[in-house]
């Protein structure tokens, strides 16, 4: 067998019969250089032998109308320090056969990889990253990526603080030596320049070799693999100043220019390391605050649950709760998992899950969400979803997925980061040569200091942090408001939407019929509701529910007859009751006046289902049932209009009903009588007209339209399939969340652009300054110490600017 020949096993999704397997097999076998292809329908796998790249095999399967199943896993990455590290790690992972996509996040030190199981292993990914100079590790047990990232931050925080304290003391002592004569300390002890310089060396050597080891270790690791990162710049810059100073001590005659004595720059070397460590320390503290929202979510679930087993209440670890367990919750406790209340009632605070600040009442038969806080009464519920299936776990997963994603705008920073460090080192080398050859005396000293300044001032950190920190804070802010953003593309697309299309039922309306009008008395309403109690029609249920809300006492009908398409006839408490259409009234001999017919038509013009009711042959009144508009829907539309976004209503209802609802809400564009299968085409039609479209829906039949839209938004109270197809989920079911999502997107994108502007502007302006470009005109040079301070400040500025998003005003 040829050494390039390999056997690849691909998991195939979408096959349902033998002909499916045959079709895939033929497509694969037809590829050049494929020696053998076999598809097993039972295991849903294709085994291919040949020398064909995995991507070509995947494309062949897709061309056959099926898909290669993929998995997505998040790992931790150690050793990352800047945007060039991110770029190098992503390239190492993406180059592996079987890896479809890899996104590395500098802000939380994670790598999210989408890959084909069985084609590429974790060991292969780990080795590829290790060869790049970094360390990839799996997240063990029940640990969350954010927990692991926080632990790594705390470990690095402690290490840096320990080194920073020693470094600060030694550098301060060195500065005293540098200014020994100026401070008048000769009165205490007379130091010759040679003795002074050797003491500086003894103070700074530990700073250079131990305090700065954090940078040197990373630089050496990447250098072994022919790469460079931000730490390379720091290491080369500080060692240049340190070794130059040491050579001055050992062989001063080599550096003496006419009339100028050679100087040492131990203080510069040490101060650079201490200042950059200080910047890193402040950056870590600021970055720790970017993920506060997700840590709040992760802390919602209690560690234990009180379940009833063998007739006794037991406190067990949360991980041991099983579906079907009866769980007891007392006042002031958090609900451990999702379920349905069996007995008892209470009010629950679900604000951190849904963004809805008002506690909600829950009783027998109602659903409860794990992580909600029980405010008052005690109750028992049956566990329905546990572990990773709970709403809270899904929310955390979605937020983590969004925080690890990159919007398209980040690609520019990635491209620049990939070449940033080599370019900076090239600029530094040119700076050194130019100053050495053409600079004033002492030329070598000027060349060295400007060389070090260029290396130190350059900041790939700011580029690497500009996008992920804003996304982490922005998506966290959204999660606090019940707006879950699935990925970076949705976050970027939402800020430039032209049209928001709302599905009507369950989105702008309550999704179930309610009795809205009744022109008769309470006694007759009690009789009518009693008659309707025998019917299973949704309109009947709405009438009965309304009567019970009014506190009316219902009786069992003595007789009941449903008249197909017309209404019902019944005898209740000795009275003959008829409810239905004009035709049924005519058949029953009930006389109707003109005013009654006018009322009936007016209600129908409003899009309501209007009916007539008679008791003992006399008209008792006119009633109407409708799917009523949510109280907050009008405000949701007004907010979108204020943002300059057009609103459209999409519904399968008839034109008259749709127009009536649209008139209540102030919506001008109405897409009525649209079959579920045609919603996709309506969204596509708007897009073909040049509109960027968001679709908001809650039902199973909305999923294709949600997926087709530029941004799909699902109402959280709706179907799971709609939430899976959507880019953004509104957990509270409040349509006002659409405007909040758009505002959040605009605020986050503005923040990212600010960060990228400052990161680019910083480097564009200060690198030439550090290189001495302005010296011939203005006599201005930048000290390497100030360069180090500015470099550390740039990263802190970017992270701090991202943190401002936490205080963004959203409606």
CORWOLIN-V804674 format. One line per field, one symbol per residue. ss: DSSP state (a for helix, b for strand, c for the rest). phi: phi as a letter, one per 20 degrees, with the letter a starting at -180 (. if undefined). psi: psi as a letter, one per 30 degrees, with the letter a starting at -180 (. if undefined). A space follows every 10 residues. Layout:
BEGIN
ss=???
phi=???
psi=???
END
This chain:
BEGIN
ss=cccccbbbbb bbbccccaaa aaaaaaaaac cccbbbbbbb ccccbbbbbb cccaaaaaaa aaacccbbcc bbbbbbbbcc ccaaaaaaaa aaaaccccbb bbbbbccccb bbbbbccccc caaaaaaaaa acccbbbccc ccccaaaaaa aaaaaaaaaa aaaaaaaaaa aaaaaaaacc ccccaaaccc ccaaaaaaaa aaaaaaaaaa acaaaaaaaa aaacccccca aaaaaaaaaa aaaaaaaaaa caaaccbccb cccccaaaaa aaaaaaaaaa aaaaaaaaaa caaaaaaacc cccbbbbbbc cbbbbbbaaa cccccbbbbc cccbcccbbb bbbbcbbbbc aaaacccccb bbccccbbcc ccbbccccbb bbbbbcaaac aaaaaaaaaa aaacccccca aaaaaaaaaa aaaaaaaaaa aaaaaaaacc ccaaaaaaaa aaaaaaacca aaaaaaaaaa aaaaaaaaaa ccbbbccaaa aaaaaaccbb bbbaaaaabc cccbbbbbcc caaaaaaaaa aacccccaaa aaaaaaaaac ccccccccbb bbbcccbbbb bbccbbbbbb caaaaaaccc cccaaaaaaa aaaaacccbb bbbbbccbbb bbbbbbccbc ccaaaaaaaa aacccbbbbb ccccaaaaaa aaaaacccbb bccccaaaaa aaaaaaaacc ccbbbbbcca aaaaaaaacc bbbbbcccca aaaaaccbbb ccccccaaaa aaaaaaaaaa aaaaaaaaaa aaaaaaaaaa acccaaaacc cccaaaaaaa aaaaaaaaaa aaaaaaaccc c
phi=.gfefbdddd fddofcbfff ffffffffff ffmeebccdd ffelcddcdr cdggffffff ffffnccefc cccddecdnf cbffffffff fffffffoee bbcddffdlc cdddbegnec dfffffffff feoccdcfee lefegfffff ffffffgfff ffffffffff fffffffgdg ffemeffebe dfgffgffff gffegfffed fefgffffff ffffdmcbbg ffffffffff fffgfffffe bfffdeegmc efddcfffgf fgffffffff ffffffffef dfffffffef fffccdddcl mcececggfe fdgnfeddcd gneeffbfac febnbadded gfednefegd ecbgneecdg ofefecfebd cefdccmfef fffffgffff fffeecfgff ffffffffdf fgffffffff gfffffecff ffgffgffff gfgffeffcf ggffegefff ffffffffff emdddfbfff fffffcfdcd ddfffndedf nbfcfdcbed efffffffff fffeedfgff fffffffffe meeddfffcb beegmcqccb cclndedccr egfffffeme fcefffffff fffffeneed cdccclndfd qdcccbefff geffffffff ffendfccdc beffgfffff ffffemeeec ddlefgfefg ffffffffen eeddddbcdf fegfffffff cecdfffeff ffffeeecdd femeffffff ffffffffff ffffffffff fgffeeffff fngeffedmd cdfgffffff ffffffffff ffffffdfed f
psi=kkffklkkkk kkkfkfleee eeeeeeeeff kkgjekkkkj eefhkkkkka hkkeeeeeee eeffgalkkl lkkklkkkfk faeeeeeeee eeeffkkfje kkkkjfeghl kjkkljkfek leeeeeeeee ffglkkkljl bgkleeeeee eeeeeeeeee eeeeeeeeee eeeeeeeege effgfffekk kleeeeeeee eeefeeeefe egfeeeeeee eeefggllae feeeeeeeee eeeeeeeeee ifffgkljgk kkllheeeee eeeeeeeeee eeeeeeefff geeeeeeffe klflkjljkh gkkkjlkeff klkfkjkkkl kflkkelkak kellllkkjg efeffjfkkk kkakflklkk flkjedlklk lkkeklbffl eeeeeeeeee eefflklfff eeeeeeefge eeeeeeeeee eeeeeeefll kjeeeeeeee eeeeeeekif eeeefeeeee eeeeeeeeef ggjjkeleee eeeffhkekj kkkdkfeflf gkkkkfkkfa leeeeeeeee efffkgkeee eeeeeeeeff gkkllkkelk jkjkfeblkl kkhgkkkkkb leeeeeeggk kkleeeeeee eeeefggljk lkkkkhfkkf lklkkljlkk efeeeeeeee effgkkkkkk lflleeeeee eeeefgkejk jlhkleffee eeeeeeefgg kjkkkklfle ffeeeeeele kkkkkffake eeeeflfkkj efgjfffeee eeeeeeeeee eeeeeeeeee eeeeefeeee fgefeeefgk lkkfeeeeee eeeeeeeeee eeffffgkjk .
END
